[in-house]
Amino acid sequence: MSRLILMNPNSNAATTQAMVAIARQILPGVEGWTAPRGPGMIVTEEALAAAAEEVASADLGDAAGVIVSAFGDPGMAALAARLDCPVVGIGASAAAEAGAGGRSFAVVTTTPGLERSVDRLMRAHAGEGRYLGCFLTEGDPLRLMEDADTLDRALMEGIGRAAGQGAAVAIIGGGPLGEAAERLADRSPIPLIAPIRAAARALRARLDGPCR
């Protein structure tokens, strides 16, 4: 039986479970895949490149659709070229959703080491939207992830700065930040784009069309 798969390019299985729980609210049958090696959270360009190799070469069996659930979409293009089914990334999906209708948008995230790759991805998929850049939290991203309250405060501060610079919407930029995006949705001064939800919606929309 063909399967819908959410790929976590990070090696943290608990993060995979959390992301799958979010995606299942839109795609009930989605299953999780966790990178067999690499860091528990991707925070550098080098780790992103290594994750791309893992994703691109993964054996996913009879997949009917795939979500690459790291914000840099590592390996997504190569995987899509190899498989005969829809493959979407949470970064590209979030950018397309945020930029819809020509809106101005920003990314709020914890990983300064990935800013350049995030900027490239956002600009490539923003459509008519106006991308305002990354608004970064302060402090070690791995330490921030250890305490939800501290993480939420840091992200809310970034959202406030993005709104002050004219962002109509903000993307919470990171697969491992999926639960934070859920928590902050009702507290944010501007609408938030949750990348896992955006990708699940994008995949659901493509499943009725021809596979690629």
C-alpha positions as CSV (number, residue, x, y, z in Angstrom):
1,M,0.0,0.0,0.0
2,S,1.4,3.4,-0.9
3,R,2.3,5.8,1.9
4,L,2.5,9.5,2.7
5,I,5.9,10.2,4.3
6,L,7.1,13.1,6.4
7,M,10.9,13.1,6.3
8,N,12.8,14.6,9.2
9,P,16.3,15.4,7.9
10,N,17.3,15.9,11.6
11,S,18.2,12.7,13.5
12,N,15.9,13.4,16.5
13,A,13.0,10.8,16.5
14,A,11.0,12.8,19.1
15,T,11.0,15.8,16.7
16,T,9.8,13.5,13.9
17,Q,6.9,12.4,16.1
18,A,6.0,16.0,16.9
19,M,6.1,17.0,13.3
20,V,4.0,14.0,12.2
21,A,1.4,14.9,14.8
22,I,1.0,18.4,13.2
23,A,0.9,17.1,9.6
24,R,-1.7,14.4,10.5
25,Q,-4.2,17.2,11.3
26,I,-4.3,17.7,7.5
27,L,-3.0,14.4,6.2
28,P,-4.2,11.8,8.6
29,G,-2.2,8.9,7.2
30,V,1.2,10.5,7.1
31,E,4.1,8.5,8.5
32,G,7.4,9.7,9.8
33,W,11.0,9.1,8.6
34,T,14.0,10.2,10.7
35,A,17.5,10.7,9.3
36,P,19.7,7.8,10.3
37,R,22.7,10.0,11.0
38,G,23.6,13.6,11.5
39,P,22.7,16.2,14.2
40,G,19.5,16.3,16.2
41,M,18.9,19.8,14.9
42,I,20.4,21.3,11.7
43,V,22.0,24.6,12.5
44,T,24.8,25.0,10.0
45,E,25.2,25.0,6.2
46,E,27.5,22.0,6.4
47,A,24.8,20.0,8.3
48,L,22.2,21.1,5.8
49,A,24.3,19.9,2.9
50,A,24.9,16.5,4.6
51,A,21.2,16.2,5.3
52,A,20.5,16.8,1.6
53,E,22.5,13.8,0.7
54,E,20.6,11.6,3.2
55,V,17.2,12.8,1.9
56,A,18.1,12.5,-1.7
57,S,19.3,8.9,-1.4
58,A,16.6,7.6,1.0
59,D,14.8,4.4,0.2
60,L,11.1,5.3,0.7
61,G,9.5,2.3,-0.9
62,D,6.1,2.9,-2.4
63,A,5.7,6.5,-1.3
64,A,2.6,8.3,-2.7
65,G,3.7,11.7,-1.5
66,V,6.6,13.2,0.6
67,I,7.1,16.2,2.8
68,V,10.8,17.2,3.5
69,S,10.4,18.7,6.9
70,A,13.5,20.8,7.4
71,F,13.2,24.5,6.6
72,G,16.1,24.6,4.1
73,D,14.3,21.8,2.1
74,P,17.5,19.7,1.9
75,G,17.6,17.2,-0.9
76,M,14.0,18.0,-1.9
77,A,14.8,18.7,-5.6
78,A,17.0,15.7,-6.1
79,L,14.4,13.4,-4.4
80,A,11.6,14.9,-6.5
81,A,13.6,14.2,-9.6
82,R,14.0,10.5,-8.6
83,L,10.5,9.7,-7.3
84,D,7.3,9.4,-9.3
85,C,5.1,11.1,-6.7
86,P,4.7,14.7,-5.3
87,V,7.5,15.9,-3.1
88,V,7.2,19.2,-1.2
89,G,9.4,21.0,1.2
90,I,8.2,23.0,4.3
91,G,10.4,26.0,3.3
92,A,9.2,26.4,-0.2
93,S,5.6,25.7,0.8
94,A,5.7,28.3,3.6
95,A,7.2,30.9,1.3
96,A,4.5,30.4,-1.4
97,E,1.8,30.6,1.2
98,A,3.2,33.6,2.9
99,G,3.7,35.5,-0.3
100,A,0.3,34.8,-1.8
101,G,-1.5,37.9,-3.0
102,G,1.7,39.9,-2.9
103,R,2.0,40.1,0.9
104,S,5.1,41.2,2.6
105,F,6.5,38.5,4.9
106,A,9.4,37.6,7.1
107,V,11.0,34.5,8.6
108,V,11.4,34.4,12.4
109,T,13.9,31.7,13.3
110,T,16.6,30.6,15.7
111,T,19.4,29.5,13.4
112,P,21.7,32.4,12.2
113,G,24.0,29.8,10.6
114,L,21.3,29.1,8.0
115,E,20.3,32.7,7.2
116,R,21.8,32.7,3.7
117,S,20.2,29.5,2.6
118,V,16.9,30.6,4.0
119,D,17.1,33.9,2.2
120,R,17.7,32.1,-1.1
121,L,14.9,29.7,-0.6
122,M,12.4,32.4,0.4
123,R,13.2,34.6,-2.6
124,A,13.0,31.7,-5.0
125,H,9.5,30.7,-3.8
126,A,7.9,34.0,-2.7
127,G,6.0,34.5,-5.9
128,E,4.6,38.0,-5.9
129,G,5.3,38.4,-2.2
130,R,7.8,40.7,-0.8
131,Y,10.4,38.9,1.4
132,L,11.7,41.2,4.2
133,G,14.4,38.8,5.5
134,C,15.2,36.7,8.6
135,F,14.5,38.0,12.1
136,L,16.7,36.0,14.4
137,T,16.4,35.1,18.0
138,E,19.3,35.7,20.4
139,G,21.3,32.9,21.9
140,D,22.3,29.3,21.1
141,P,19.5,27.7,19.1
142,L,20.0,24.3,20.8
143,R,19.7,25.8,24.2
144,L,16.6,27.7,23.2
145,M,15.0,24.4,22.2
146,E,15.5,23.1,25.8
147,D,12.8,25.4,27.3
148,A,9.5,26.1,25.6
149,D,8.8,29.3,27.5
150,T,12.2,30.8,26.7
151,L,11.9,29.8,23.1
152,D,8.4,31.2,22.8
153,R,9.5,34.6,24.3
154,A,12.4,34.8,21.9
155,L,10.2,34.0,18.9
156,M,7.6,36.5,20.0
157,E,10.2,39.2,20.2
158,G,11.3,38.4,16.7
159,I,7.7,38.4,15.5
160,G,7.3,41.9,17.0
161,R,10.4,43.2,15.2
162,A,9.1,41.7,11.9
163,A,5.7,43.3,12.3
164,G,7.4,46.6,13.1
165,Q,9.3,46.4,9.8
166,G,6.2,45.9,7.8
167,A,5.6,42.2,7.7
168,A,2.0,41.3,7.1
169,V,2.7,37.7,8.0
170,A,5.6,35.8,9.6
171,I,6.9,32.3,9.0
172,I,8.2,30.4,12.1
173,G,11.2,29.0,10.2
174,G,12.1,25.5,11.2
175,G,10.7,22.0,11.3
176,P,11.7,21.5,14.9
177,L,9.9,24.8,15.7
178,G,6.6,23.3,14.5
179,E,5.2,23.0,18.0
180,A,6.2,26.6,18.8
181,A,4.4,27.8,15.7
182,E,1.3,26.0,17.0
183,R,1.6,27.6,20.5
184,L,2.1,31.1,19.2
185,A,-0.6,31.2,16.6
186,D,-3.2,32.8,18.8
187,R,-0.7,35.2,20.5
188,S,1.0,36.7,17.6
189,P,0.3,40.3,16.6
190,I,0.3,39.2,12.9
191,P,-0.8,36.0,11.2
192,L,1.8,33.2,11.4
193,I,2.6,30.6,8.7
194,A,3.4,27.2,10.2
195,P,5.6,25.5,7.6
196,I,4.6,21.9,8.4
197,R,0.9,22.8,7.9
198,A,1.7,24.7,4.7
199,A,3.6,21.7,3.3
200,A,0.8,19.4,4.3
201,R,-1.7,21.6,2.5
202,A,0.5,21.8,-0.6
203,L,0.9,18.0,-0.7
204,R,-2.8,17.4,-0.2
205,A,-3.5,19.8,-3.2
206,R,-1.1,18.0,-5.4
207,L,-2.3,14.5,-4.6
208,D,-5.3,15.0,-6.8
209,G,-3.1,16.0,-9.8
210,P,-0.6,14.0,-11.8
211,C,2.5,12.7,-10.0
212,R,5.9,14.1,-10.8
